[in-house]
Amino acid sequence: MRLAAVLLAGGRSARMGGQDKTFALLHGKPLLEHVLAILERQADTVLISSNRPAHLFAQYGHTVLADCMLGHQGPLAGLLTAMMWSQRYHPRVTHLLSAPCDVPYLPPDIANRLKADLIACGATIAVARDDGGLHPTIGLWPVSLVSNLANDLIGRGMHGMQAWIRQFAIAQTDLNSHHLQNINTPEDLSTAHVEPRFQGDRL
């Protein structure tokens, strides 16, 4: 299995009171830097999925991909664009590791956890979950699904990740909720400044 990683940074930050959460500061660093640091340790190639001007990300040295579809079509559009790019420019990549820009406390071995569960279950896709349910933006996706995704997203207008993944065998990787703490509002950001205490368990 050969991985590329895609940081999903295409959201509108609608609940952040006018602040772009991609660059909101947590412990002195923009949120995306926390997630990029995790992805960079687990994949040779890291892509940034965003419709914002590419120069905003120039300092990070990664390829920035605007969605292949017009408008804000959600994370599936970013995933499809990353699959298409990987097929064309890195055909040896078999899977994409995805994560949104607003989950700064992802475990540093998230790729290995998803991979282990994917193989153990004989599943097609692996996604993260906690007690609250699935978090499909954090997942491991075979690039070979590119045609399926293009047909469902572009041809059928299916935009919800939860709905789309139901047609496949899914491995669920259990994580503690603190690993999946995401930042959607200024209040979330304020709470996230109190770094969670990890108890040493695998979750």
N, CA and C atoms as a LAMMPS dump frame, in Angstrom:
ITEM: TIMESTEP
0
ITEM: NUMBER OF ATOMS
609
ITEM: BOX BOUNDS ff ff ff
-5.0000000000000000e+02 5.0000000000000000e+02
-5.0000000000000000e+02 5.0000000000000000e+02
-5.0000000000000000e+02 5.0000000000000000e+02
ITEM: ATOMS id mol type element x y z
1 1 1 N 0.848 -1.195 0
2 1 2 C 0 0 0
3 1 3 C 0.886 1.249 0
4 2 1 N 0.675 2.113 -0.968
5 2 2 C 1.418 3.38 -1.041
6 2 3 C 0.442 4.53 -0.848
7 3 1 N 0.819 5.434 0.059
8 3 2 C -0.098 6.489 0.471
9 3 3 C 0.324 7.86 -0.029
10 4 1 N -0.672 8.663 -0.359
11 4 2 C -0.544 10.116 -0.412
12 4 3 C -1.567 10.635 0.594
13 5 1 N -1.357 11.833 1.075
14 5 2 C -2.278 12.42 2.051
15 5 3 C -2.885 13.683 1.472
16 6 1 N -4.137 13.932 1.845
17 6 2 C -4.803 15.156 1.403
18 6 3 C -5.396 15.858 2.618
19 7 1 N -5.008 17.103 2.783
20 7 2 C -5.575 17.966 3.82
21 7 3 C -6.783 18.67 3.238
22 8 1 N -7.943 18.435 3.806
23 8 2 C -9.187 19.04 3.315
24 8 3 C -9.375 20.402 3.973
25 9 1 N -9.13 21.443 3.197
26 9 2 C -9.185 22.808 3.729
27 9 3 C -10.097 23.677 2.877
28 10 1 N -11.182 23.077 2.386
29 10 2 C -12.047 23.8 1.466
30 10 3 C -13.325 24.335 2.064
31 11 1 N -13.499 24.165 3.39
32 11 2 C -14.737 24.629 4.013
33 11 3 C -14.857 26.144 4.035
34 12 1 N -16.064 26.624 4.273
35 12 2 C -16.313 28.069 4.247
36 12 3 C -16.088 28.756 5.587
37 13 1 N -15.841 27.995 6.653
38 13 2 C -15.665 28.568 8.006
39 13 3 C -16.86 29.425 8.394
40 14 1 N -18.056 28.971 8.045
41 14 2 C -19.264 29.777 8.21
42 14 3 C -19.561 30.114 9.661
43 15 1 N -19.127 29.268 10.582
44 15 2 C -19.451 29.475 11.997
45 15 3 C -18.317 30.102 12.794
46 16 1 N -17.283 30.575 12.093
47 16 2 C -16.115 31.127 12.796
48 16 3 C -16.161 32.638 12.948
49 17 1 N -17.327 33.238 12.717
50 17 2 C -17.454 34.674 12.928
51 17 3 C -16.584 35.508 12.018
52 18 1 N -16.432 35.063 10.775
53 18 2 C -15.647 35.821 9.812
54 18 3 C -14.18 35.439 9.763
55 19 1 N -13.726 34.603 10.682
56 19 2 C -12.328 34.16 10.698
57 19 3 C -12.18 32.897 9.861
58 20 1 N -11.103 32.799 9.097
59 20 2 C -10.815 31.6 8.322
60 20 3 C -10.177 30.586 9.26
61 21 1 N -10.912 29.515 9.565
62 21 2 C -10.4 28.592 10.581
63 21 3 C -9.146 27.864 10.12
64 22 1 N -8.934 27.781 8.824
65 22 2 C -7.717 27.14 8.331
66 22 3 C -6.473 27.766 8.946
67 23 1 N -6.508 29.084 9.127
68 23 2 C -5.34 29.81 9.629
69 23 3 C -5.538 30.336 11.048
70 24 1 N -6.619 29.923 11.711
71 24 2 C -6.841 30.321 13.107
72 24 3 C -5.71 29.761 13.972
73 25 1 N -5.234 30.555 14.912
74 25 2 C -4.063 30.161 15.693
75 25 3 C -4.444 29.303 16.888
76 26 1 N -3.733 28.207 17.04
77 26 2 C -3.847 27.322 18.192
78 26 3 C -2.438 27.039 18.684
79 27 1 N -2.17 27.386 19.943
80 27 2 C -0.819 27.245 20.502
81 27 3 C 0.22 27.933 19.603
82 28 1 N -0.169 29.081 19.044
83 28 2 C 0.765 29.891 18.268
84 28 3 C 0.953 29.468 16.827
85 29 1 N 0.234 28.448 16.369
86 29 2 C 0.368 27.979 14.989
87 29 3 C -1.009 27.863 14.35
88 30 1 N -1.103 28.142 13.041
89 30 2 C -2.385 27.946 12.354
90 30 3 C -2.85 26.495 12.465
91 31 1 N -4.149 26.312 12.5
92 31 2 C -4.693 24.967 12.633
93 31 3 C -4.139 24.011 11.584
94 32 1 N -4.056 24.465 10.348
95 32 2 C -3.61 23.541 9.304
96 32 3 C -2.201 23.046 9.554
97 33 1 N -1.349 23.829 10.244
98 33 2 C 0.016 23.379 10.507
99 33 3 C 0.037 22.193 11.462
100 34 1 N -0.886 22.174 12.406
101 34 2 C -0.962 21.042 13.328
102 34 3 C -1.281 19.758 12.564
103 35 1 N -2.238 19.844 11.64
104 35 2 C -2.635 18.652 10.896
105 35 3 C -1.587 18.288 9.855
106 36 1 N -1.008 19.278 9.183
107 36 2 C 0.041 18.997 8.207
108 36 3 C 1.217 18.267 8.849
109 37 1 N 1.583 18.653 10.061
110 37 2 C 2.704 18.003 10.738
111 37 3 C 2.449 16.514 10.93
112 38 1 N 1.19 16.156 11.161
113 38 2 C 0.828 14.741 11.313
114 38 3 C 0.867 14.034 9.968
115 39 1 N 0.284 14.646 8.948
116 39 2 C 0.227 14.01 7.629
117 39 3 C 1.611 13.869 7.011
118 40 1 N 2.46 14.853 7.225
119 40 2 C 3.799 14.82 6.623
120 40 3 C 4.636 13.665 7.139
121 41 1 N 4.344 13.192 8.336
122 41 2 C 5.099 12.065 8.898
123 41 3 C 4.627 10.728 8.354
124 42 1 N 3.495 10.72 7.637
125 42 2 C 2.897 9.455 7.25
126 42 3 C 2.749 9.247 5.753
127 43 1 N 3.077 10.255 4.97
128 43 2 C 2.95 10.136 3.512
129 43 3 C 4.046 10.957 2.846
130 44 1 N 4.619 10.401 1.781
131 44 2 C 5.664 11.131 1.054
132 44 3 C 5.091 12.338 0.319
133 45 1 N 3.858 12.215 -0.134
134 45 2 C 3.196 13.286 -0.875
135 45 3 C 2.01 13.797 -0.075
136 46 1 N 1.967 15.109 0.142
137 46 2 C 0.844 15.727 0.839
138 46 3 C 0.226 16.765 -0.087
139 47 1 N -1.077 16.69 -0.237
140 47 2 C -1.831 17.634 -1.052
141 47 3 C -2.705 18.49 -0.152
142 48 1 N -2.919 19.73 -0.555
143 48 2 C -3.832 20.617 0.162
144 48 3 C -5.017 20.904 -0.743
145 49 1 N -6.186 20.467 -0.313
146 49 2 C -7.415 20.693 -1.08
147 49 3 C -8.066 21.974 -0.603
148 50 1 N -8.055 23.001 -1.464
149 50 2 C -8.632 24.286 -1.08
150 50 3 C -8.946 25.108 -2.313
151 51 1 N -10.05 25.848 -2.242
152 51 2 C -10.391 26.772 -3.318
153 51 3 C -9.866 28.182 -3.046
154 52 1 N -9.148 28.348 -1.962
155 52 2 C -8.541 29.643 -1.68
156 52 3 C -7.335 29.847 -2.6
157 53 1 N -6.869 31.103 -2.759
158 53 2 C -5.696 31.346 -3.605
159 53 3 C -4.496 30.515 -3.157
160 54 1 N -3.85 29.866 -4.103
161 54 2 C -2.767 28.94 -3.783
162 54 3 C -1.607 29.615 -3.053
163 55 1 N -1.4 30.924 -3.304
164 55 2 C -0.258 31.598 -2.681
165 55 3 C -0.375 31.637 -1.156
166 56 1 N -1.588 31.482 -0.623
167 56 2 C -1.758 31.493 0.832
168 56 3 C -1.061 30.297 1.483
169 57 1 N -0.809 29.261 0.69
170 57 2 C -0.203 28.04 1.217
171 57 3 C 1.229 27.845 0.731
172 58 1 N 1.783 28.853 0.059
173 58 2 C 3.077 28.684 -0.603
174 58 3 C 4.182 28.275 0.367
175 59 1 N 4.132 28.788 1.598
176 59 2 C 5.212 28.51 2.548
177 59 3 C 5.301 27.044 2.938
178 60 1 N 4.245 26.273 2.698
179 60 2 C 4.245 24.878 3.13
180 60 3 C 4.838 23.931 2.09
181 61 1 N 4.974 24.382 0.866
182 61 2 C 5.665 23.594 -0.144
183 61 3 C 4.903 22.386 -0.669
184 62 1 N 3.579 22.386 -0.518
185 62 2 C 2.778 21.263 -0.996
186 62 3 C 1.898 21.703 -2.162
187 63 1 N 1.534 20.763 -2.998
188 63 2 C 0.626 21.038 -4.114
189 63 3 C -0.75 21.418 -3.581
190 64 1 N -1.294 22.516 -4.096
191 64 2 C -2.622 22.983 -3.709
192 64 3 C -3.583 22.681 -4.854
193 65 1 N -4.678 21.998 -4.534
194 65 2 C -5.641 21.587 -5.546
195 65 3 C -6.981 22.275 -5.318
196 66 1 N -7.398 23.076 -6.284
197 66 2 C -8.766 23.598 -6.264
198 66 3 C -9.699 22.51 -6.759
199 67 1 N -10.921 22.497 -6.244
200 67 2 C -11.881 21.456 -6.618
201 67 3 C -12.081 21.412 -8.127
202 68 1 N -12.266 20.198 -8.626
203 68 2 C -12.516 20.019 -10.053
204 68 3 C -13.94 20.414 -10.435
205 69 1 N -14.753 20.758 -9.436
206 69 2 C -16.133 21.195 -9.668
207 69 3 C -16.285 22.629 -9.187
208 70 1 N -17.138 23.396 -9.826
209 70 2 C -17.367 24.775 -9.428
210 70 3 C -18.172 24.838 -8.141
211 71 1 N -17.943 25.899 -7.367
212 71 2 C -18.691 26.098 -6.14
213 71 3 C -18.138 25.244 -5.01
214 72 1 N -18.716 25.421 -3.829
215 72 2 C -18.297 24.641 -2.667
216 72 3 C -19.132 23.365 -2.623
217 73 1 N -18.532 22.277 -3.083
218 73 2 C -19.264 21.019 -3.215
219 73 3 C -18.974 20.049 -2.068
220 74 1 N -18.207 20.482 -1.085
221 74 2 C -17.977 19.649 0.069
222 74 3 C -16.731 18.782 -0.044
223 75 1 N -16.456 17.998 0.996
224 75 2 C -15.21 17.227 1.04
225 75 3 C -15.108 16.149 -0.021
226 76 1 N -16.232 15.615 -0.511
227 76 2 C -16.135 14.615 -1.576
228 76 3 C -15.503 15.195 -2.834
229 77 1 N -15.765 16.466 -3.107
230 77 2 C -15.159 17.104 -4.277
231 77 3 C -13.65 17.226 -4.102
232 78 1 N -13.22 17.555 -2.885
233 78 2 C -11.791 17.609 -2.623
234 78 3 C -11.146 16.247 -2.736
235 79 1 N -11.836 15.234 -2.245
236 79 2 C -11.314 13.87 -2.328
237 79 3 C -11.22 13.412 -3.779
238 80 1 N -12.255 13.69 -4.564
239 80 2 C -12.236 13.316 -5.977
240 80 3 C -11.082 14.002 -6.698
241 81 1 N -10.891 15.282 -6.458
242 81 2 C -9.818 16.021 -7.118
243 81 3 C -8.456 15.435 -6.759
244 82 1 N -8.278 15.065 -5.494
245 82 2 C -7.019 14.466 -5.062
246 82 3 C -6.811 13.09 -5.697
247 83 1 N -7.875 12.307 -5.825
248 83 2 C -7.764 11.006 -6.497
249 83 3 C -7.36 11.183 -7.96
250 84 1 N -7.994 12.128 -8.633
251 84 2 C -7.685 12.371 -10.045
252 84 3 C -6.243 12.82 -10.209
253 85 1 N -5.791 13.7 -9.316
254 85 2 C -4.41 14.174 -9.377
255 85 3 C -3.439 13.025 -9.134
256 86 1 N -3.728 12.198 -8.135
257 86 2 C -2.841 11.081 -7.812
258 86 3 C -2.759 10.09 -8.963
259 87 1 N -3.889 9.798 -9.583
260 87 2 C -3.896 8.89 -10.727
261 87 3 C -3.009 9.4 -11.847
262 88 1 N -3.054 10.704 -12.053
263 88 2 C -2.31 11.274 -13.18
264 88 3 C -0.833 11.452 -12.874
265 89 1 N -0.501 11.94 -11.675
266 89 2 C 0.876 12.319 -11.39
267 89 3 C 1.631 11.326 -10.506
268 90 1 N 0.91 10.513 -9.744
269 90 2 C 1.55 9.504 -8.897
270 90 3 C 0.779 8.189 -9.027
271 91 1 N 0.859 7.545 -10.188
272 91 2 C 0.046 6.349 -10.43
273 91 3 C 0.371 5.172 -9.506
274 92 1 N 1.504 5.219 -8.824
275 92 2 C 1.837 4.127 -7.899
276 92 3 C 1.133 4.281 -6.547
277 93 1 N 0.581 5.449 -6.282
278 93 2 C -0.166 5.642 -5.037
279 93 3 C -1.454 4.833 -5.099
280 94 1 N -1.671 4.003 -4.088
281 94 2 C -2.865 3.159 -4.066
282 94 3 C -3.978 3.732 -3.199
283 95 1 N -3.617 4.503 -2.162
284 95 2 C -4.613 4.995 -1.21
285 95 3 C -4.329 6.442 -0.827
286 96 1 N -5.399 7.151 -0.515
287 96 2 C -5.307 8.502 0.012
288 96 3 C -5.691 8.502 1.489
289 97 1 N -4.863 9.131 2.298
290 97 2 C -5.193 9.413 3.687
291 97 3 C -5.77 10.817 3.728
292 98 1 N -6.985 10.969 4.224
293 98 2 C -7.608 12.292 4.268
294 98 3 C -7.809 12.747 5.698
295 99 1 N -7.721 14.062 5.889
296 99 2 C -8.025 14.662 7.186
297 99 3 C -8.391 16.121 6.951
298 100 1 N -9.362 16.642 7.696
299 100 2 C -9.705 18.06 7.573
300 100 3 C -8.7 18.916 8.331
301 101 1 N -8.737 20.205 8.057
302 101 2 C -7.749 21.108 8.652
303 101 3 C -8.068 21.47 10.094
304 102 1 N -9.206 21.002 10.62
305 102 2 C -9.651 21.489 11.924
306 102 3 C -9.621 20.428 13.021
307 103 1 N -8.768 19.398 12.86
308 103 2 C -8.653 18.346 13.886
309 103 3 C -7.196 18.29 14.371
310 104 1 N -6.782 19.244 15.204
311 104 2 C -5.367 19.385 15.549
312 104 3 C -4.805 18.29 16.433
313 105 1 N -5.67 17.464 17.032
314 105 2 C -5.176 16.462 17.971
315 105 3 C -5.291 15.039 17.423
316 106 1 N -5.27 14.896 16.11
317 106 2 C -5.237 13.556 15.533
318 106 3 C -4.045 12.776 16.082
319 107 1 N -4.187 11.469 16.294
320 107 2 C -3.031 10.684 16.75
321 107 3 C -1.951 10.651 15.677
322 108 1 N -0.704 10.661 16.071
323 108 2 C 0.394 10.722 15.094
324 108 3 C 0.526 9.47 14.242
325 109 1 N -0.146 8.378 14.634
326 109 2 C -0.088 7.142 13.855
327 109 3 C -1.435 6.821 13.211
328 110 1 N -2.189 7.847 12.885
329 110 2 C -3.531 7.644 12.354
330 110 3 C -3.524 6.788 11.092
331 111 1 N -2.543 6.965 10.213
332 111 2 C -2.499 6.173 8.98
333 111 3 C -2.344 4.694 9.29
334 112 1 N -1.456 4.356 10.221
335 112 2 C -1.242 2.948 10.564
336 112 3 C -2.482 2.339 11.209
337 113 1 N -3.197 3.117 12.01
338 113 2 C -4.407 2.603 12.644
339 113 3 C -5.482 2.304 11.607
340 114 1 N -5.676 3.238 10.692
341 114 2 C -6.658 3.028 9.634
342 114 3 C -6.264 1.845 8.751
343 115 1 N -4.994 1.766 8.415
344 115 2 C -4.508 0.682 7.553
345 115 3 C -4.705 -0.672 8.218
346 116 1 N -4.365 -0.765 9.505
347 116 2 C -4.5 -2.038 10.216
348 116 3 C -5.949 -2.503 10.237
349 117 1 N -6.88 -1.585 10.485
350 117 2 C -8.288 -1.964 10.528
351 117 3 C -8.821 -2.291 9.138
352 118 1 N -8.338 -1.572 8.139
353 118 2 C -8.746 -1.844 6.76
354 118 3 C -8.375 -3.269 6.374
355 119 1 N -7.143 -3.664 6.67
356 119 2 C -6.669 -4.999 6.313
357 119 3 C -7.373 -6.066 7.148
358 120 1 N -7.494 -5.81 8.463
359 120 2 C -8.111 -6.801 9.351
360 120 3 C -9.558 -7.092 8.966
361 121 1 N -10.269 -6.074 8.509
362 121 2 C -11.688 -6.237 8.162
363 121 3 C -11.899 -6.636 6.715
364 122 1 N -10.831 -6.592 5.907
365 122 2 C -11.001 -6.852 4.484
366 122 3 C -11.933 -5.849 3.831
367 123 1 N -11.895 -4.603 4.328
368 123 2 C -12.822 -3.566 3.873
369 123 3 C -12.255 -2.796 2.685
370 124 1 N -13.097 -1.97 2.11
371 124 2 C -12.686 -1.109 0.998
372 124 3 C -12.162 0.221 1.506
373 125 1 N -12.828 0.772 2.517
374 125 2 C -12.521 2.091 3.067
375 125 3 C -12.375 1.95 4.579
376 126 1 N -11.473 2.712 5.166
377 126 2 C -11.392 2.807 6.624
378 126 3 C -11.655 4.25 7.026
379 127 1 N -12.502 4.452 8.039
380 127 2 C -12.792 5.798 8.528
381 127 3 C -12.718 5.81 10.046
382 128 1 N -12.454 6.99 10.592
383 128 2 C -12.367 7.154 12.039
384 128 3 C -13.759 7.233 12.65
385 129 1 N -13.847 6.82 13.911
386 129 2 C -15.096 6.964 14.646
387 129 3 C -14.779 7.14 16.128
388 130 1 N -15.751 7.735 16.833
389 130 2 C -15.706 7.783 18.287
390 130 3 C -17.098 7.435 18.796
391 131 1 N -17.356 7.687 20.059
392 131 2 C -18.66 7.334 20.616
393 131 3 C -19.804 8.084 19.949
394 132 1 N -19.496 9.203 19.324
395 132 2 C -20.535 9.99 18.668
396 132 3 C -20.857 9.538 17.258
397 133 1 N -20.064 8.636 16.708
398 133 2 C -20.323 8.146 15.36
399 133 3 C -19.118 8.26 14.45
400 134 1 N -19.364 8.136 13.158
401 134 2 C -18.303 8.155 12.165
402 134 3 C -17.823 9.576 11.876
403 135 1 N -16.538 9.68 11.543
404 135 2 C -15.935 10.937 11.091
405 135 3 C -15.295 10.655 9.73
406 136 1 N -16.106 10.599 8.669
407 136 2 C -15.592 10.099 7.386
408 136 3 C -14.597 11.011 6.69
409 137 1 N -14.454 12.266 7.123
410 137 2 C -13.409 13.086 6.494
411 137 3 C -12.017 12.608 6.901
412 138 1 N -11.962 11.768 7.949
413 138 2 C -10.689 11.175 8.369
414 138 3 C -10.731 9.725 7.932
415 139 1 N -10.059 9.428 6.835
416 139 2 C -10.206 8.096 6.287
417 139 3 C -9.061 7.679 5.39
418 140 1 N -9.132 6.428 4.965
419 140 2 C -8.167 5.839 4.04
420 140 3 C -8.963 5.318 2.85
421 141 1 N -8.638 5.847 1.657
422 141 2 C -9.468 5.644 0.476
423 141 3 C -8.646 5.076 -0.678
424 142 1 N -9.098 3.983 -1.301
425 142 2 C -8.393 3.504 -2.49
426 142 3 C -8.61 4.454 -3.665
427 143 1 N -7.533 4.8 -4.332
428 143 2 C -7.619 5.695 -5.481
429 143 3 C -8.454 5.058 -6.592
430 144 1 N -8.54 3.74 -6.571
431 144 2 C -9.313 3.038 -7.601
432 144 3 C -10.802 3.358 -7.564
433 145 1 N -11.253 4.037 -6.496
434 145 2 C -12.661 4.436 -6.428
435 145 3 C -12.947 5.722 -7.202
436 146 1 N -11.961 6.252 -7.896
437 146 2 C -12.126 7.554 -8.548
438 146 3 C -13.303 7.573 -9.524
439 147 1 N -13.479 6.512 -10.294
440 147 2 C -14.588 6.489 -11.262
441 147 3 C -15.934 6.414 -10.555
442 148 1 N -15.998 5.589 -9.495
443 148 2 C -17.246 5.516 -8.724
444 148 3 C -17.618 6.878 -8.156
445 149 1 N -16.615 7.553 -7.584
446 149 2 C -16.877 8.835 -6.953
447 149 3 C -17.267 9.886 -7.985
448 150 1 N -16.577 9.902 -9.119
449 150 2 C -16.912 10.871 -10.173
450 150 3 C -18.335 10.668 -10.656
451 151 1 N -18.729 9.424 -10.837
452 151 2 C -20.087 9.143 -11.31
453 151 3 C -21.136 9.572 -10.283
454 152 1 N -20.865 9.274 -9
455 152 2 C -21.856 9.588 -7.972
456 152 3 C -21.909 11.081 -7.655
457 153 1 N -20.762 11.728 -7.675
458 153 2 C -20.711 13.149 -7.322
459 153 3 C -21.129 14.035 -8.488
460 154 1 N -20.536 13.794 -9.63
461 154 2 C -20.816 14.64 -10.791
462 154 3 C -22.086 14.186 -11.511
463 155 1 N -22.226 12.881 -11.685
464 155 2 C -23.356 12.369 -12.443
465 155 3 C -24.658 12.342 -11.665
466 156 1 N -24.572 12.009 -10.358
467 156 2 C -25.798 11.836 -9.561
468 156 3 C -25.993 12.926 -8.518
469 157 1 N -24.996 13.79 -8.352
470 157 2 C -25.143 14.884 -7.392
471 157 3 C -25.14 14.434 -5.943
472 158 1 N -24.456 13.34 -5.639
473 158 2 C -24.386 12.845 -4.267
474 158 3 C -23.231 13.543 -3.559
475 159 1 N -23.539 14.395 -2.571
476 159 2 C -22.506 15.209 -1.943
477 159 3 C -22.157 14.789 -0.516
478 160 1 N -22.995 14.015 0.127
479 160 2 C -22.741 13.67 1.515
480 160 3 C -21.808 12.473 1.648
481 161 1 N -20.754 12.609 2.45
482 161 2 C -19.808 11.513 2.622
483 161 3 C -20.469 10.315 3.295
484 162 1 N -21.287 10.577 4.314
485 162 2 C -21.931 9.482 5.025
486 162 3 C -22.768 8.636 4.066
487 163 1 N -23.527 9.313 3.205
488 163 2 C -24.375 8.583 2.257
489 163 3 C -23.534 7.828 1.236
490 164 1 N -22.473 8.446 0.756
491 164 2 C -21.675 7.829 -0.308
492 164 3 C -20.97 6.561 0.161
493 165 1 N -20.428 6.577 1.379
494 165 2 C -19.626 5.428 1.813
495 165 3 C -20.482 4.213 2.161
496 166 1 N -21.792 4.376 2.292
497 166 2 C -22.642 3.244 2.673
498 166 3 C -22.637 2.119 1.645
499 167 1 N -22.257 2.431 0.414
500 167 2 C -22.262 1.395 -0.626
501 167 3 C -21.03 0.505 -0.573
502 168 1 N -20.085 0.806 0.325
503 168 2 C -18.84 0.056 0.4
504 168 3 C -18.699 -0.633 1.754
505 169 1 N -17.815 -1.638 1.801
506 169 2 C -17.455 -2.253 3.072
507 169 3 C -16.534 -1.289 3.82
508 170 1 N -16.909 -0.951 5.047
509 170 2 C -16.204 0.087 5.798
510 170 3 C -15.579 -0.515 7.056
511 171 1 N -14.302 -0.229 7.262
512 171 2 C -13.642 -0.522 8.531
513 171 3 C -13.716 0.733 9.385
514 172 1 N -14.051 0.572 10.652
515 172 2 C -14.19 1.711 11.553
516 172 3 C -13.06 1.686 12.583
517 173 1 N -12.292 2.751 12.593
518 173 2 C -11.151 2.853 13.503
519 173 3 C -11.557 3.678 14.711
520 174 1 N -11.606 3.053 15.865
521 174 2 C -12.061 3.715 17.083
522 174 3 C -10.984 4.627 17.658
523 175 1 N -11.374 5.865 17.924
524 175 2 C -10.499 6.848 18.549
525 175 3 C -11.233 7.484 19.714
526 176 1 N -10.488 7.935 20.7
527 176 2 C -11.089 8.735 21.761
528 176 3 C -11.525 10.086 21.194
529 177 1 N -12.55 10.656 21.773
530 177 2 C -13.124 11.883 21.226
531 177 3 C -12.138 13.04 21.24
532 178 1 N -11.17 13.026 22.163
533 178 2 C -10.224 14.15 22.173
534 178 3 C -9.352 14.172 20.921
535 179 1 N -9.126 12.997 20.311
536 179 2 C -8.363 12.965 19.064
537 179 3 C -9.145 13.588 17.915
538 180 1 N -10.469 13.586 18.029
539 180 2 C -11.32 14.052 16.94
540 180 3 C -11.95 15.4 17.234
541 181 1 N -11.453 16.075 18.253
542 181 2 C -11.952 17.414 18.588
543 181 3 C -11.736 18.332 17.392
544 182 1 N -12.832 18.863 16.849
545 182 2 C -12.673 19.735 15.69
546 182 3 C -13.118 21.156 16.024
547 183 1 N -12.612 22.072 15.238
548 183 2 C -12.784 23.496 15.51
549 183 3 C -13.724 24.091 14.482
550 184 1 N -14.94 24.422 14.911
551 184 2 C -15.921 25.02 14.003
552 184 3 C -16.313 26.435 14.39
553 185 1 N -16.136 26.79 15.66
554 185 2 C -16.573 28.095 16.166
555 185 3 C -15.461 28.721 17.001
556 186 1 N -15.549 30.035 17.265
557 186 2 C -14.571 30.65 18.171
558 186 3 C -14.563 29.985 19.543
559 187 1 N -15.713 29.504 19.999
560 187 2 C -15.777 28.811 21.292
561 187 3 C -15.004 27.503 21.247
562 188 1 N -15.122 26.78 20.13
563 188 2 C -14.343 25.548 19.971
564 188 3 C -12.856 25.84 20.042
565 189 1 N -12.451 26.923 19.414
566 189 2 C -11.036 27.285 19.411
567 189 3 C -10.556 27.624 20.815
568 190 1 N -11.383 28.347 21.544
569 190 2 C -11.031 28.693 22.913
570 190 3 C -10.874 27.442 23.771
571 191 1 N -11.782 26.499 23.604
572 191 2 C -11.707 25.242 24.357
573 191 3 C -10.484 24.435 23.958
574 192 1 N -10.148 24.447 22.685
575 192 2 C -9.024 23.653 22.189
576 192 3 C -7.693 24.155 22.723
577 193 1 N -7.636 25.403 23.186
578 193 2 C -6.386 25.919 23.744
579 193 3 C -6.014 25.194 25.035
580 194 1 N -6.983 24.539 25.648
581 194 2 C -6.679 23.678 26.793
582 194 3 C -6.413 22.299 26.224
583 195 1 N -5.154 21.977 26.029
584 195 2 C -4.788 20.744 25.34
585 195 3 C -5.272 19.538 26.129
586 196 1 N -5.917 18.571 25.48
587 196 2 C -6.451 17.42 26.205
588 196 3 C -5.355 16.592 26.841
589 197 1 N -5.689 15.982 27.983
590 197 2 C -4.752 15.093 28.663
591 197 3 C -4.972 13.679 28.132
592 198 1 N -3.931 13.094 27.59
593 198 2 C -4.03 11.746 27.07
594 198 3 C -3.7 10.758 28.175
595 199 1 N -4.449 9.671 28.202
596 199 2 C -4.35 8.729 29.312
597 199 3 C -3.435 7.537 29.011
598 200 1 N -2.796 7.546 27.837
599 200 2 C -1.875 6.474 27.527
600 200 3 C -2.526 5.261 26.891
601 201 1 N -3.845 5.297 26.696
602 201 2 C -4.5 4.163 26.049
603 201 3 C -4.357 4.284 24.547
604 202 1 N -4.555 3.163 23.846
605 202 2 C -4.359 3.155 22.399
606 202 3 C -5.338 4.091 21.706
607 203 1 N -6.527 4.251 22.247
608 203 2 C -7.514 5.108 21.626
609 203 3 C -7.081 6.558 21.698
